[in-house]
Every structure is written in structure tokens, then in C-alpha cells.
């Protein structure tokens, strides 16, 4: 065996990917990075604000401070604070002298509404986890495995071609067999391509993804409506008039009809409301961007894998409307690019392909590795001319 043939064999052996990858399901990312960020902000931010509200309440004592009459005992003053916080109703006189009531319950319900918001915001992620993740994980494992196997099969095919060329005494026979194999598509492995083409006609994953983001938009809109209708109504009201004519003070003649109370946590309420609006307002364009990604193909990833003999979705113009499961799978393949060992090799091949002088003869990784191994990607011209001269 010549030194050149030995070097070619070592080069092709190094290009092979390891066949055993170990447990891979744990390493798969079954949520896109932007989706995960949206989930963490949408769920974690109200939980953070809820913990701050509870911490402020427990550290500072009573959330309101009522101006009880000076003749009230300590027990009576404590009862006033407790009674006014339990009712949390503002009494005011209208133009006709009649008392109108206005509930201030959003102040009392603030931490619990934040908890409810976090739970509701987690429902779209829970829907995705149970409705889409099982099928998506199996699809990704199969496609990643087949892409790497297709790459390895291409390299082994080149190894086999080099061995046949070394053993063949007549170069005409080798090139005739090679051209015949290319014409009859022997170098292609259509299982993966047909599976991906089948995914173009499937819409379960994309429907779940659309439902998830649509629910997020609806819940965010409902949050804005809640904050605008209930919080804005009491946003600037720091003091309110409380009626304490009840309980053990009902028979006291010196008790006034109304007592002025002040909300000591109004600044916390305002901060939580404004920060919630700001946070969810920033999430809306991110959610919309996630939806717009379904309207275009990731052609860079597809063009790299066009170097495989069994992957020609772009060149054969098999891509139609991008709103299907295949586009969702391509987005997750991009997110799991570290699991695709063949991607880095094929990316290098794509770059080097454009720098070679015979790039018009290179269509797949088989052609390029054949060239690197010392073989011509197509029949040499001197052999073609000799065949023409021998024919009458």
C-alpha cells in the first residue's frame, strides 16, 4: 500500500463520527431559548414580586394605619386597624349627601393575584410539555441519529470506493460502475428525506406551538385588562374613609361614623403594578417574534445538509408553506446544534467546497471526500478521450 493511500485511509477514518454517543435524551433541548426565557420571566417575575410583597408585609407590620380618636384604648385602636383592613372599603359622600362605597380589595389581593398569574402563565408551558415534548423528543432523536449516520455512510462509501479503485486493474471499469451508481441513485439513502417530507404534511407540533404562544398572548392581554381596570382605579388612592360602626364599638356613642386610614404599602402596590406592566409589555414582541419564525425556513441549516446524498429538500424544491411540523423540528435542530456532530464537519466541507478549483464537480460530501482521498470526483478527461478514440 502506497503512502498516499495510507494517508487517505487515515484521513477518512478520522472523519468518521463516533457510533456510540451515550444517553442523549437528557441533553436535548425541548424548549427553544426564547421560549424558555419567556417562561422564566412570565412565571418567575410575579413569584418574585409576590415574595417581595409578603416580605414587606411581614417585616413592616400592619399594611394600614388608621387615625383613631385620642380617647380610644390600645385594644380599640387595634380593632379599628383590623376591621378597616378586613373590609377595605372607602366611604365618600356624593353631591346629594349620600354615602357611596368603593372597594379597595386589589391591595389585599395583590400577593394572591400574583400567585394566580404565575400559575396561569405556566399553563402554556405545561401544555407544551405534555402535548408536544414526547413526540418532539422521539423525532429529534431519530433525525439527529439519521443525519449523523448518513454522514458516516457517506464517509464509509468513500472508503469503499478508494479500496475498489486500489484493487481495480482497469480504471474504465471503476469509473463506469461509479457513473452508473450515481445515475441510479445508489448513493442516496431516502429514509430520512421521506420522513422529513412526511413531516411537511403533519401539523400537530406546529398547532401546539401556535396554541402555546396564542395562550401567552391572551393571558398577557387579560393581565393588562386586569391591571388597567382594577389597579388603575385605586392606583393613586393613599387614604380612605373607613366605617367602624360595628362589632363591640357599635354601642359606643363617642365613636365617629368614619375614620381616616392610610395605606402604608401604596408604594409597593404601585411598584408591583408598574413593573408587571413593563415586564409583560416587553414579552409581547418576543412572543410575536417566536410566531413569525414559523413563517420562514431555516435555509442555512438545510443548505449545509444538502451536502449529504440523501438530503436535497432545497435543490429539489420540496419546501412549501413553512407552517408545518418540519419547520418546528428545524428550529429545534438549530437549538440542539451541539448534538449534531455532523453539522460542524459538513459546515467545513461547505466552506472548503467553494475554495476548490473543481467545485462544479462537487455536489455532495462523497464527491468532496473522494477528491481529498486522491480520486477524481468525475471520470478523468484522458480516460474519456481514450474511450472515444477506441470507439469506431
N, C-alpha and C positions, 0 to 999 in steps of 0.2 A: 504494500500500500504506500503510495507516494505521500510526501509531507503535506502537499496541498489537500489531498483527500482526507488525511488525518485531521488537519486544521478545520476543514469544512464539517467533519463529523462532530468535533468538539464544539464548534460554534452552534450547530443545530441542537446538540444535546443541552447546551446552556440556555437555549431559547425556549426549551420546554418548561411548562409550568408544573409545580408540584401537584401530584394527583391527590394527595391527602391534605385536606385543609382543616380537619378537626371540626368540633361543633361550631356551626356558623350561624345558627338561628339567633343566638344571643347577641351577635354582633350586628345584625341587620337593624337598620333604622326604619321603623314602620310609621314614622311621622316625619313630614318634611320640616326642615329647620324653622321656616317661618310659621308653620302651623304650631310647632312646639312653643315658639316664642309667644304666639297669640294665646295659647292655652295657659302658659305660666302667668302672663300679665292679666288675662281675663279672670283667672281663678285666684291667683296669688295676691293680686293687688287688693281686692276687697277683704280678703282674710287678714292682710297686713293692717288695713285701716280699722278692721273690727278689733284686732288685738290692741291697737293704739287707743281706740275709744274705751274699751274695757279697762285698760291700764290707767287711763286718765280718770275714769270714774272711781276706780278702787283707791287710787292714790290721793285724790283731792276731796273725797267725801261726797257730800250731797251735791247733786247736779244743779240745784236751785237754791236761791237764798231769798227768803220771804221777810218782808219788813213788818214783823208782828208788833202789835201795840206794846208800849213800855210796861204796862201792867200785867202782861202775860208771864206766867211762870215758865221755867225751862221746859217742863213737860208739855205745856200748851204750845210753846213755840216749836218744839219738835213735831208735835201733831200737825201744826199748820204746814210745815215743810213736807211732811209725809203725805198729807191729804192733797196738797196742791200738786205734788209730783204724780200722785196716783191719778188724779183727774186730768191734769194738764189741759185745762180749758180756759180760754181767755174770754172774759165778760166785758162788753163795752155797750154804752148807750147809743142808740141811734138818734135821729133828729126828733122823733116823737117821744123820747124819754124811755123807750122800752129797751130791755137788755137783749143784746144779741151775743150768741156764743160762737166761739171759734176754737176748734180743736188744734192742739199743738202736738199731736201724737207722733209726727215724724221724728221729733227729738228723742222720744222714749224708744221708738222702734229702730233707731239708727244702727246699732250693732247687729240686731237680728235681721234687718233688711240687707245688710252687707253679707251676712252669712247665707241668707237665701239667694242673694245674687251670685255668690261664689258657687253654690250648689247648682243653680240653673245654668251658669256658664260652663260647668263641667259636663253637662249632659251631651252636647255635640261631640266632645272628645270620647265620651263613653259609648255613644252610638258608633263612632268610627272604630273603636277598639273591638266591639263585639260583632259588628256587621261587615267590616271590610278587612280587618287585620288578618284573620285566619286564611282567607283566600289570597290576600296580597302576599303574605309570607311564603306560601307554597309557590306562587307564581315567580316571586323573586328568586327563591332558591333554585327552581328549575331553570330559569332563564340565565342566571349567573353561572350556574354549572354548565349549561349547554354552550354559552358563549366561550367560556374557558376551554371546554372540551373541543369546540370547533377550532379554536386557535391551535390547540395541541394536535388535533388531527391534521391540520394543515402543515405543521412542522414535521410530523411523522411522515406525511406524504412526500415532503421534500427529501427527507432522509431515505425513503424508499426509492425515489427517483434517482438519487445520487448513487445508491447501490446498484440499481439496474443499469445506469449509464456506465459504471465501472466494469460490470460483468459483460456488457454487450460489446461484441466484437464489431458489429455493423451499426454505425450511428444512424443510418437511414431507418432501420427497424425501430430504434428507440424514439426518434422524432415522429415517425408515422403513428406509433402507438400513443404518444403524448398528444398529438393533434387530434386523434380520434377520440381520446378520452375527454378532451376539452369540448369537442363538438357535441358529444353525447352527455355532457354534464356529469361525468363520473366524479369530478372533484367537489361536487356540491352535496351538502347534507341538508335536505329540505325540511327536516322535522321542526327545527327551531323557526324557520321562516314561516312555515304553515301555521305554527302555533301563534306566532305574533300576528299573522294575518287574521287568524280566528279571533284574536283579542280586539281587532278593529271592529268586529261586529258585536262585541259584548259591551254592555253599558252598566253593569252592576256597580263596579268600583267608582266610575265617574258619577253615577247617580248618588251614591253615598257621600262622595266628596262634595258634590254640589249641595246636598241636603245639609251637611255639616256646616259649611260656610254660610248658607242661607239662614240656618237657625241662629248662627252667631250674629248675623246682621239684624235679624228680627229681635233677638234678645237685647242687643245693644240699642236698637230703636226704642224698645219698651223701657229700657233703663233711662234713656233721655226723657221720655214722656213722664216717667215717674218722678225724676228729679225736677223737671220743669213744672209739673202740676202741683206736687206736694211740697217739695223742699223750697221752691222759689216763693211759695205763699208765706212761709214762716222764716225766710232766709235772714231778714233784717230785724226781726222782732226779738229784742233782748228782754223786754219787760212785759208782763201780762198781769191782768187783774184776776184774782182767784177768789171764789166764793167758799167760805168756810162755815157757813150756817148749816152745820150737820154734825153728827156724832155726838160726843159729850160736850161740844160747845153750842149745841142748838138751843139750850135753855139759858145761855149766858146773855144778859141784856146789854152788856157793855161791848159785845163783840160786833165789829163793823160788818157791813154786808160784803165788802170786797177788801182784799188785801193785795198790795202790790208785791209781785215777786220778780226776781231777776234770774235769767238763765245763765249760770256761770260757765257752761260749756258751749256757748254760742260760737266762739271762735273755732272750736274743734268741729262743730257741725258744719260751719262754713268751709273750713279747710277740706273736710272729707268730701263735701258736695262738689267743690270746685276741682279737686284733684281727680275725682271719679269722672267728671265730665271730660277733663283734659286727657286722661288715660284712655278712655274708650273712644274719644274722638280721634286719637292717634292710631287706634287699632283699626278703624274703619277703612282707611286707604290700604292697609296691609291685607285685610281680608279681601278687598276688591282686587288687589294685585294677585292674590292667590287664585281668584276665579279667572282672571284674564290669562293666566298661564295655560289654562286648558284650551285656549283659542289658537295656540301655535305649537308647532312641533319643535322638539329639541334636535335640530338637524345636525348640530356638531357631533353629538353622540352617535347619531345614525351614520354620519359620513365616516367616522373613524371605523366603525364596524362594517362598513362597506368593503373593507379590505378582506373580510372573510368570504370564502367562496359561497357560503350558504346564506349570505345576508345582503340582499340587494333590493331592499324596500324603496330606497330613493331612486336608484338608477332605473328600476322598472316602473317607477311612478305608481306604487301601490298605496301611497298615503292619500287618504281622502279627508273628510271632515275630522278635525283633531279632537272633537268631543267624544271620546270613547275610552275604553279601559286601557288600550295600548299607550295612549298619551300619559295616563296616570302612572302606568308602570315605568315609562321612560323617565318621568320626573323622579320616581323613587330609585331607579337605577343611577341617575345622576347623584342623588343623595347618598347612595351606597357605592360610590365610585371606588372607594378604598377596598371593597370586597371584590371588585373586578380586576384581577391581576392582569388579564389580557389587555385591558384598556391602555395601560402605560406602554406596553410593547407595541401595540398597534398604533398608538399616537406617534411613537418614534418612527415606525415604518412609514406612516403618512408624511411626516416631515422629510425623511430621507428620500422618499419616492420622488418628491418634486425637485430634488437636487441631482438626481441621476440623469445621465445623458440618454438613457433608454426608457424614460418614463412613459412613452407612448406604448411600450410593450408590457407595462406593469399594470395589471388590473387588481390583483389580489395579493395577499401576503405570500401565497405559494409562489407567484412569479418573482416577488422581491427576494425571498429567501433562496429561491433557485439561483438567482443572479449572484447573491452573496456566496453561495456554495460553489461557485465557479462554473455553473452551467448557464447557457444562454436561455433567456425566457422564451425565445421562439427559435425556429429552425435557422441555423446559420445560413447566410446568403451563398456561401461557396457550395454547401450541400444542395441548396435549392437549384443553383445553376447547373450542378453536375447531373441532377435528375432530369432537368430539361434537356441537357445535351445528349443524355442516353436515350431519351425517348425519340422515336423516328419522326 
